[in-house]
Amino acid sequence: MLLSRKRIGALVAAVVALMPLVAGGAEAAPIAPVLGLRSASNYYEIRPYGDEPVYFDIGIYLEAREAPFELLFTRPDYTQPIQVAQILHDPLGSTESRPLPNAEAEWSGIPDFFDLEVRDAESQVVYSGTIDFCPGGFGRERINDEGPIRSAYPEGCFTNPFTRGMVYGIDQNWAVNLFGYNAPYINISRGLYEATISVDPAYAEMFGFQPEAASVSVDVKVKKPIRFDCDKCPRRARAQREMARASQAVPTMDHPDPAILPDLAALPAWGIYVDNRPEKSFLSFGATVWTDGASSMVVEGFRRTDIDVMDAYQYFYVDGEPVGRAQVGEMEFDERRGHEHWHFLQFARYSLLDESQAEIVISKKEAFCLAPTDAIDLTVPNAVLNPGEIGLGTACGSRNSIWTRETLPLGWGDTYQQSLPGQSFNITELPNGTYYIAVEANPTGSLHEQSDTNNVELREIVLSGKLGNRKVTVPPWNGIDTETIFGPGKGF
């Protein structure tokens, strides 16, 4: 968590002293944002689904006026704790960093940020709890037309165990949904209620909330549940792709300047567990490759005539414009349910090594839809804070596509879980002992990048147990225990 509640009170005074609101007369001095809660309406109706608890997202926003609200989470390397700072902006574009207490800091935002209390028509409390807050929350909206047209900050709070730097923020004259996707499910029946949302007093003082703007109440009516057969639900329409830039004038570069290239880097495997079946055991894991270097990784595919294959080209960018391209392989259409998009074939490779680091098993995962799923380091120069679509909602194309653009923006990683037989490792006949999971980026060397010295990362594991009940132990990597939410031998 960002702060332990038991420790935060003693630290508030010191932090507030570091963060004065700027008085008039110093036009270029950094100023703190004016933060406040805002309800979309003073009355809200909810219709739950069937007999499920009520998902209590009631349209409460945290808005930032006068200046952006920006938090910077960083760690110098993987052996050191996360450091937290608030970035203050001045009207001329300069910034000032103010350190915040960062005991027990994590990447997932601000814990216990606000309290929610729900009372029924007789004023009896039917729910009371604290809720975490993601400053880069889902559901961002402008509060007037004086702010930027598009948010500059990434959407969501990311929790990849190997994240190195993250920027969370609310643009000036923008607001984010206080709940995001983190609203509680409450077991309440039909009727009228009053919900009161209050920012924790210590945080309210730390970030300069005005007292009248640190709490808001909303009348809520829980209506008759919705009951329907999902088999009859209409399918969601596919999202529109961004149109491709004209590329006829982009020259071919066989030897592009390393100064303009991305640098793919592999991270250690994580989320490792054993899937024990009646006669076989499979080792499943997650693997992340991310883009460092000078630019994003951009691969476009152009379909050959009357065949489900695209020729893949890597594009090289300078100041946001393509300056060259090189053919780097192929894309193929994956017809399997849940995929149904175009995969680039030359991106990554996974293998299992024995104790001597000799290769003994190779994953059959060979094709990928490049997409930003995890923010790894948004503090690197020119990192893409807001790539637009996060996850597989990028332009991975459809069966009828003749073109697609797949990107891995600078500072972002692409994580795949290897949980299917063939992709996971068959360990049924392997003896107990020490092994290594190898994650390799750009295995064929087809992609142009600044360096290949960081393309392979190993993760030590220890197999134990008997046939039908195999287990895996995963030692921490540089002090980071990535497996605490999984546990040896358990699945997701």
C-alpha positions in Angstrom: 0.0 0.0 0.0 1.1 3.6 -0.5 0.8 4.3 3.2 -0.1 2.4 6.3 -3.0 4.1 8.0 -1.3 3.8 11.4 1.7 5.7 10.0 0.1 8.2 7.7 -1.2 10.6 10.4 2.2 11.4 11.8 3.6 12.1 8.3 0.8 14.4 7.0 2.1 17.6 8.7 5.5 17.2 7.2 4.1 16.5 3.7 1.8 19.4 3.8 4.7 21.7 4.7 6.4 20.5 1.6 3.4 21.2 -0.6 2.1 24.7 -0.1 -0.4 26.1 -2.5 1.3 28.9 -4.5 0.2 32.4 -3.7 -0.2 35.1 -6.4 2.7 36.9 -7.8 4.9 33.8 -8.7 3.3 33.0 -12.1 5.9 30.4 -13.0 6.0 28.7 -9.6 4.7 25.1 -9.4 1.1 24.9 -8.1 -0.8 22.0 -6.6 -4.1 20.9 -8.1 -7.4 21.7 -6.4 -8.9 18.3 -5.8 -12.5 17.5 -5.0 -15.2 14.9 -5.2 -18.1 15.3 -7.6 -21.2 13.2 -8.2 -22.6 12.8 -11.7 -26.1 13.2 -10.1 -27.6 13.4 -6.6 -29.8 10.5 -7.4 -28.7 7.2 -8.9 -30.6 4.0 -9.9 -29.1 0.5 -9.9 -30.7 -2.6 -11.5 -28.7 -5.7 -10.3 -28.4 -8.8 -12.5 -30.5 -11.7 -11.2 -29.7 -12.7 -7.7 -26.2 -11.3 -7.8 -25.0 -8.7 -5.2 -25.4 -5.1 -6.3 -22.3 -3.7 -8.1 -22.2 -0.3 -6.3 -20.6 2.0 -8.9 -22.6 5.2 -8.3 -21.0 7.8 -10.5 -18.6 9.6 -8.1 -15.6 11.4 -9.6 -12.3 12.9 -8.4 -11.6 16.0 -10.3 -8.4 18.1 -10.6 -8.6 21.8 -11.2 -6.0 24.5 -11.6 -3.2 21.9 -12.4 -2.8 18.2 -13.1 -2.7 15.7 -10.2 0.4 13.6 -11.0 2.1 10.9 -9.0 5.4 9.2 -9.9 6.3 5.7 -8.7 9.8 4.6 -9.3 12.5 2.2 -8.0 16.2 2.6 -9.0 16.6 -1.1 -9.4 14.8 -4.3 -8.5 16.5 -4.6 -5.2 15.2 -1.3 -3.8 11.8 -0.2 -2.5 9.4 1.9 -4.5 9.7 5.6 -4.2 6.7 8.0 -4.5 6.7 11.6 -5.4 4.0 14.1 -6.4 4.9 16.1 -9.5 3.8 19.8 -9.4 3.4 21.7 -12.7 3.8 25.4 -13.4 2.0 27.4 -16.2 5.2 27.6 -18.3 5.6 23.8 -18.4 8.3 23.2 -15.7 7.8 20.7 -13.0 8.9 20.2 -9.4 9.0 16.8 -7.6 7.8 16.6 -4.0 8.6 13.3 -2.2 5.8 11.6 -0.4 6.0 9.0 2.4 6.3 5.7 0.6 6.2 3.1 3.3 5.0 -0.2 1.8 4.4 1.3 -1.6 2.9 -0.8 -4.4 2.0 -0.2 -8.0 -1.7 -0.6 -7.8 -2.5 3.0 -6.6 -3.6 4.4 -3.3 -5.0 2.0 -0.8 -7.9 2.8 1.7 -8.2 6.1 -0.1 -11.9 6.7 0.6 -14.6 5.3 2.9 -18.1 4.3 1.6 -21.0 4.1 4.0 -24.5 3.0 2.9 -27.6 3.6 5.0 -31.1 2.3 4.4 -34.4 4.3 4.6 -34.3 3.9 8.4 -30.8 5.4 8.6 -29.3 2.0 9.5 -25.8 1.3 8.2 -26.1 -1.6 5.8 -22.5 -1.4 4.4 -19.3 0.3 5.6 -15.9 -0.2 4.1 -12.7 1.3 2.7 -11.8 1.3 -1.0 -8.6 1.6 -2.9 -8.2 4.3 -5.6 -6.4 4.1 -8.9 -5.4 7.7 -9.9 -5.1 6.6 -13.5 -8.6 5.2 -13.2 -10.9 3.8 -15.8 -13.7 6.1 -16.7 -12.0 9.4 -17.3 -13.9 12.5 -18.4 -13.4 16.2 -19.0 -15.1 18.5 -16.6 -15.0 21.5 -19.0 -13.3 22.4 -22.3 -10.4 24.2 -20.7 -8.4 21.0 -20.2 -6.6 19.0 -22.8 -8.6 17.3 -25.5 -7.1 13.9 -24.7 -5.7 12.6 -21.4 -1.9 12.5 -21.3 -1.8 9.8 -18.6 -2.1 6.0 -18.9 -5.5 4.5 -18.1 -5.4 2.0 -15.2 -3.1 1.0 -12.4 -0.7 -1.8 -13.4 0.7 -4.5 -11.2 3.3 -6.4 -13.2 5.8 -7.6 -10.6 8.7 -6.2 -12.6 7.4 -2.7 -13.2 10.2 -0.1 -12.7 8.5 3.2 -13.1 4.8 4.3 -13.4 3.2 7.7 -13.9 -0.4 8.1 -12.5 -2.3 11.2 -13.1 -5.5 13.2 -13.7 -5.2 16.0 -16.3 -6.1 19.6 -15.4 -9.9 20.0 -15.7 -10.4 16.3 -16.0 -11.9 13.8 -13.5 -11.7 10.0 -13.0 -14.3 7.6 -11.7 -13.5 7.1 -8.0 -14.4 3.4 -8.2 -13.0 2.6 -11.6 -13.5 -1.2 -11.8 -13.1 -1.5 -8.0 -16.6 -0.8 -6.8 -17.8 -3.2 -4.1 -20.5 -5.8 -4.5 -23.1 -5.2 -1.7 -25.8 -7.7 -0.6 -28.8 -5.3 -0.3 -32.4 -5.6 -1.4 -34.7 -3.4 -3.4 -35.3 0.0 -1.8 -33.9 3.5 -1.2 -30.5 4.2 0.3 -28.1 7.0 1.0 -24.5 6.5 0.1 -21.7 8.7 1.5 -18.2 8.7 0.1 -15.5 10.4 2.0 -11.8 10.7 1.3 -9.7 9.5 4.2 -8.9 12.6 6.3 -5.2 12.0 6.2 -5.1 11.8 2.4 -7.5 14.8 2.2 -5.1 16.9 4.1 -2.0 15.6 2.3 -3.4 16.4 -1.1 -5.1 19.6 -0.3 -8.8 18.8 -0.5 -11.1 21.6 0.6 -13.2 20.2 3.5 -16.5 20.6 1.6 -15.1 18.8 -1.4 -13.8 15.7 0.5 -17.2 14.1 1.0 -20.3 13.7 -1.1 -23.7 11.9 -0.6 -25.9 10.4 -3.2 -29.4 8.9 -2.9 -29.5 5.5 -4.5 -32.5 3.4 -5.5 -32.0 -0.3 -6.0 -34.6 -1.5 -8.5 -36.0 -4.9 -9.6 -33.2 -7.2 -10.8 -32.6 -7.8 -14.5 -33.2 -11.3 -15.7 -32.3 -12.5 -19.2 -30.7 -15.3 -21.2 -27.2 -14.3 -22.2 -27.4 -16.7 -25.2 -29.7 -14.1 -26.8 -27.4 -11.1 -26.0 -26.2 -9.3 -29.2 -22.5 -9.6 -29.9 -20.4 -6.6 -29.3 -19.4 -4.8 -32.5 -15.7 -4.8 -33.2 -13.9 -1.6 -32.4 -12.9 0.6 -35.3 -9.2 0.5 -36.1 -7.1 3.6 -36.5 -6.4 4.1 -40.2 -2.9 3.3 -41.4 -0.5 6.1 -42.4 0.4 6.1 -46.0 3.7 4.2 -46.3 4.5 4.3 -50.0 7.1 7.0 -49.5 8.8 5.2 -46.5 12.2 3.9 -47.7 13.6 0.4 -47.0 16.4 0.4 -44.4 18.5 -2.6 -44.2 20.8 -1.1 -41.5 18.8 1.5 -39.5 20.7 3.8 -37.1 20.6 2.2 -33.6 19.8 5.7 -32.3 16.2 5.4 -33.6 15.6 1.8 -32.7 13.6 0.2 -29.9 15.2 -2.3 -27.6 13.3 -5.4 -26.7 14.0 -6.8 -23.2 12.9 -10.1 -21.7 11.7 -10.2 -18.0 11.8 -13.3 -15.8 8.9 -15.8 -15.9 6.2 -15.3 -13.2 2.8 -16.6 -12.2 4.3 -20.1 -12.2 2.3 -23.1 -11.1 1.7 -26.8 -11.9 -1.5 -28.0 -13.5 -1.8 -31.6 -12.3 -4.0 -33.9 -14.4 -4.9 -37.6 -14.0 -1.9 -38.8 -16.1 0.1 -35.7 -16.8 1.5 -32.6 -15.2 2.1 -29.3 -16.9 4.2 -26.3 -15.8 2.4 -23.1 -16.6 3.9 -19.6 -16.4 3.6 -16.0 -17.5 6.2 -14.3 -19.7 6.7 -10.6 -20.4 8.8 -8.8 -23.1 8.9 -5.1 -23.0 10.2 -2.2 -25.2 13.1 0.0 -24.0 15.4 2.0 -26.2 14.6 5.0 -28.3 11.2 4.3 -29.8 8.2 2.0 -29.9 8.2 -1.4 -31.6 5.8 -1.0 -34.6 5.1 -3.9 -37.0 2.6 -3.7 -39.8 1.3 -6.5 -41.9 0.1 -6.4 -45.5 -1.9 -9.3 -46.8 -0.8 -11.3 -49.8 -3.5 -11.9 -52.4 -5.9 -14.7 -51.7 -3.9 -16.2 -48.8 -4.1 -16.0 -45.0 -0.6 -14.6 -44.7 0.7 -11.1 -44.3 4.2 -9.8 -45.0 5.3 -8.1 -41.8 7.4 -4.9 -41.8 9.0 -3.1 -38.9 8.7 0.7 -39.1 11.2 3.1 -37.7 10.0 6.4 -36.3 11.6 9.8 -35.6 9.5 12.5 -33.9 6.3 10.5 -34.5 6.9 10.1 -38.2 7.9 6.9 -40.1 11.4 7.3 -41.7 12.0 3.8 -42.8 10.9 0.2 -42.8 12.4 -3.4 -43.1 10.7 -6.7 -43.8 11.0 -8.8 -40.7 8.8 -11.9 -41.2 5.2 -12.9 -41.5 1.8 -12.7 -39.8 -0.7 -15.5 -39.9 -4.4 -15.5 -39.0 -5.2 -17.5 -35.8 -8.7 -19.1 -36.2 -8.9 -20.5 -32.7 -11.8 -19.2 -30.5 -10.6 -16.4 -28.3 -7.9 -15.4 -30.8 -9.4 -14.7 -34.2 -6.8 -12.1 -35.1 -3.4 -11.9 -36.8 -0.3 -13.1 -35.1 3.3 -12.0 -35.7 5.5 -15.1 -35.9 9.0 -13.8 -34.9 8.5 -12.1 -31.5 9.4 -14.5 -28.6 10.4 -18.0 -27.6 10.1 -20.0 -24.3 12.0 -23.0 -23.2 12.7 -25.1 -20.1 16.4 -25.7 -19.2 17.9 -28.3 -16.8 20.2 -27.4 -13.9 23.2 -27.2 -16.3 21.0 -24.7 -18.4 20.7 -27.2 -21.3 17.4 -26.9 -23.2 15.1 -29.8 -22.6 11.5 -28.6 -23.5 10.4 -25.9 -25.9 7.0 -24.2 -25.7 4.9 -24.4 -28.9 3.8 -20.8 -28.4 5.3 -19.3 -31.5 3.0 -16.4 -32.6 1.9 -13.2 -30.9 -0.5 -10.3 -31.3 1.8 -7.4 -30.1 -0.1 -5.3 -27.6 0.6 -3.2 -24.5 -0.7 -5.2 -21.6 1.6 -4.1 -18.7 3.3 -0.7 -18.0 7.0 -1.6 -17.2 8.8 1.7 -17.1 6.9 4.9 -18.0 9.8 7.0 -16.8 12.2 6.2 -19.6 12.7 9.1 -22.1 9.9 9.5 -24.5 7.8 6.7 -23.0 4.2 6.5 -24.3 2.1 7.3 -21.3 -1.2 6.8 -22.9 -1.1 4.3 -25.8 -4.8 4.5 -26.3 -6.0 0.9 -26.4 -4.4 -1.4 -23.7 -4.5 -5.1 -24.0 -5.6 -7.1 -27.1 -8.0 -4.3 -28.1 -5.2 -3.0 -30.4 -5.4 -3.4 -34.1 -4.8 -7.1 -34.4 -7.1 -7.3 -37.3 -10.0 -9.6 -38.3 -10.4 -12.5 -40.8 -11.1 -10.1 -43.6 -8.3 -7.6 -42.9 -5.8 -6.8 -45.6 -3.7 -4.7 -43.2 -3.0 -4.5 -39.5 -0.6 -2.5 -37.3 0.6 -4.2 -34.0 2.5 -2.1 -31.6 4.4 -2.4 -28.3 4.8 1.2 -27.2 8.0 2.4 -25.5 7.9 1.6 -21.8 5.3 -1.1 -22.1 5.4 -4.9 -22.0 3.3 -7.7 -23.5 2.5 -10.5 -21.2 1.3 -14.0 -22.3 0.2 -16.8 -19.9 1.4 -20.2 -21.0 -1.3 -22.3 -19.6 -2.4 -24.6 -22.5 -0.8 -28.0 -23.2 1.8 -27.4 -25.8 2.5 -23.9 -24.6 3.0 -25.0 -21.0 5.8 -27.5 -20.3 5.1 -31.2 -19.9 6.9 -32.1 -16.7 5.3 -35.5 -16.2 8.5 -37.5 -16.7 11.0 -34.9 -15.4 12.8 -35.8 -12.2 12.6 -33.5 -9.2 15.3 -30.9 -9.0 16.3 -27.4 -10.2 15.3 -26.0 -13.6 15.2 -22.7 -15.4 12.4 -21.1 -17.5 14.0 -19.1 -20.3 12.1 -16.2 -21.9 13.8 -15.0 -25.1 12.8 -11.9 -27.1 13.4 -11.7 -30.9 14.7 -15.3 -31.1 15.4 -15.2 -34.8 17.0 -11.8 -34.8 14.6 -10.7 -37.5 13.6 -7.5 -35.6 15.9 -4.5 -35.5 16.8 -3.3 -32.0 19.5 -1.5 -30.2 20.9 -4.6 -28.4 20.4 -8.3 -28.0 22.3 -8.6 -24.7 19.0 -8.3 -22.7 16.9 -10.6 -24.9 17.1 -13.7 -22.7 16.1 -13.9 -19.0 16.2 -17.1 -16.8 13.9 -17.9 -13.8 15.0 -20.6 -11.4 12.4 -23.1 -10.3 12.5 -26.3 -8.2 10.3 -29.2 -9.0 9.2 -31.7 -6.3 6.4 -34.1 -5.5 5.2 -37.4 -7.0 3.4 -38.4 -10.2 0.0 -36.8 -10.3 0.9 -34.4 -7.5 3.9 -32.4 -8.8 4.8 -29.1 -7.1 6.9 -26.1 -8.0 8.8 -23.8 -5.7 9.9 -20.4 -7.2 12.7 -18.6 -5.3 12.4 -14.8 -5.3 14.2 -12.9 -8.1 16.3 -10.0 -6.9 14.3 -10.1 -3.7 10.9 -9.9 -5.6 8.5 -12.7 -4.7 6.2 -12.9 -7.7 4.4 -16.0 -6.6 2.7 -15.0 -3.3 -0.7 -14.9 -4.9 -0.4 -18.2 -6.6 1.4 -20.6 -4.2 3.3 -23.8 -5.2 1.4 -26.2 -7.3 -1.7 -24.0 -7.5 -3.4 -22.3 -10.4 -4.9 -18.9 -10.9 
